[in-house]
C-alpha cells in the first residue's frame, strides 16, 4: 500500500486509514493514508529565471 499523502509505502506494522472517494462515474480507487500525519514533502521552488 502507498500513502495518498506522502507517496511512501505503508508497512504492515504501521497504522493506516482507508478512504474511498465519492465517484459519480462508478468505482473509485481506495486511498490509503498513514494514521499519523505525514511530514510535508520538500517543495521545488521556481527557477531563478522565473522569479520576479
Secondary structure, DSSP 8 states (H G I E B T S, - for coil): -BBTTT--B--TTS-EEEEE---TTS---EEEEESS-----------GGG--
